[in-house]
């Protein structure tokens, strides 16, 4: 299933529609992708899909029934020193 960021709290915290009902657990690592442009083979006109780009990683820090609060993994790593 595709989960989505449903609210941006600040530059480090977001809410994702991924919670207990989806088996979310504190510590889960999620990757954030930006859906890219549609790519078509110019010779065959076959749809090859989208050119998606990973934008970052987030870590689940608090789980609710249908959502989770997640923190930027980069922020977590830089503050653990």
Helices and strands as residue ranges (DSSP letters): E 5-8, E 13-16, G 20-22, E 29-34, E 38-40, E 47-50, E 53-63, E 68-72, H 73-79
